[in-house]
C-alpha cells in the first residue's frame, strides 16, 4: 500500500493505526473477560441450583413442586437418571440429551444452542443429577458488548483522525514557515539571507533550520568564490586585451617594416628583430603577471597549510641570483624561522616579485638586501634596493595594476607591486613602501606568525 504524500496525513494515519491496534487488543481482551465472567456466573448459578435441589430432596420431582417452581422460566432444566428411569423438570428442550455418567462441568450443544452442564453422581453411580443452563443470555451479552465496543472503537478512530489532523496542522506550521523561507531563495543573491530561527518550533525543526542555514552559508561561499573566479577571468581577459594591444601593434609595425623593405641592411634587420624579441618578452611577462593576479583573486579556493617562510625566502633568493646574475642579493640582519598559514605558491610569488622588482628598478648590477625577522607577533619580510627609489606621494598609486613610476625601466610590467599587495592581503598581512637605508626603495611585508 502506498503511503500518502502529506506529512500531516501520514501522522494522522499513524495515530489512527496506533489507536486502532490498541483498541482492537483492548476490545478482544474485554470481550474475552466478559465471556469468561458470564460463564463463571452460569457455573456458580448451576452449583447453587444443584445444591438447592439436593436440599429440597426433589431429585425425582415426586410430589414436590419446588423443582418446577425453581427452574421454570429460568432457561435451566434438571435431569435425574438411574438404571430405571429419567426424570426432567424446568425448561426442558424438545430433544434433551442423555445424562452423562461422568461428573463435572461441560458445554454441550442442544438444537444449535450452547448449554452449560453440571453433573453430580451418587455414591454407587446412581442416581445421576444433571443441571443445565442455556448460554444464550451470555452470548447475547457478549454480542451486545462486541457491537458496543465496535461502535465506540469506530467513533474513537474518527475522533482520533480529526484530532490528529488538527494537532498535526498546528505542529507542522513551523515546517510550513521553513518551507516558505526556503521557497524565497531563488537566486545566488538570496543565499546570504538565513532562514528564520523560530524559537517556538520543535527541536527537530530548529535543527533542520540550522542545517539548512549552514548549507546556505556553504552555497553562498561557493557562489562567492565562483563569482570571484569569473570576475578574475573577466578582468584577466580585459587587462590582457588592453595591455597586449600596444606590444602587438609594435610587433605588427616591425613585421610590416621587414616585409616592405627586404633589402634592409643587416644591422637594421637585427635591431628590428631584437626589438620584436623584447616586445615578445614583455608580452610573456604581462601574461604571467596577469595570470598571477587572476590566481590570487581566486586564492580562497586553493589549499592552505603551514609554510616555513624562511625556506621560501632562501629558495626565492637562490632562484633570483640565477635570473639576475649581475645583482648581489644579500641576506641582511638575522633571518628567523617562522611559519605562515597560507598558500605556498602565493607566498613564493610574493617574494619572487619583490626580488625581481628590486633588480629591475634598482641600480643596474646593484645590491639588494633581504631580511626576515619577527616584530610584534608578526613576520616581517624586508627587501631594500639601492636604486633611485619612489617618491612618497607616488607609492600608493604604484600598488595598482599597470601603474609605473617615472623612473621605471623598460622591462617592467607595472604588475609586480600589485601582485605583492594582493598576496599580502590574501594572507592577512600588509605591505609598506619606505625608503631603504641606501636611498632606494624599501618594501616591508608583515604577515601573521602562525
Secondary structure, 3 states (H helix, E strand, C coil): CCCCCCHHHHHHHHHHHHHHHHHHHHHHHHHHHHHHHHHHHHHHHHHHHHHHHHHHCCCCCCCCCHHHHHHCCCCEEEEEECCCCEEEEECCCCCCCCCCCCCEEEEEEECCEEEEEEEEECCCCCCEEEEEEECHHHHHHHHHHHHHHHHHHHHHHHHHHHHHHHHHHHHCHHHHHHHHHHHCCCCHHHHHCCCCCCCCCCHHHHHHHHHHHHHHHHHHHHHHHHHHHHHHHHHHHHHHHHHHHHHHHHHHHHHHHHHHCCCCCHHHHHHHHHHHHHHHHHHHHHHHHHHHHHHHHCHHHCCCEEEEHHHHHHHHHHHHHHHCCCCEEEECCCCCCCEEEECHHHHHHHHHHHHHHHHHHCCCCCEEEEEEEEECCEEEEEEEECCCCCCHHHHCHHHCCCCCCCCCCCCCCCCHHHHHHHHHHHCCCEEEEEECCCCCEEEEEEEECC
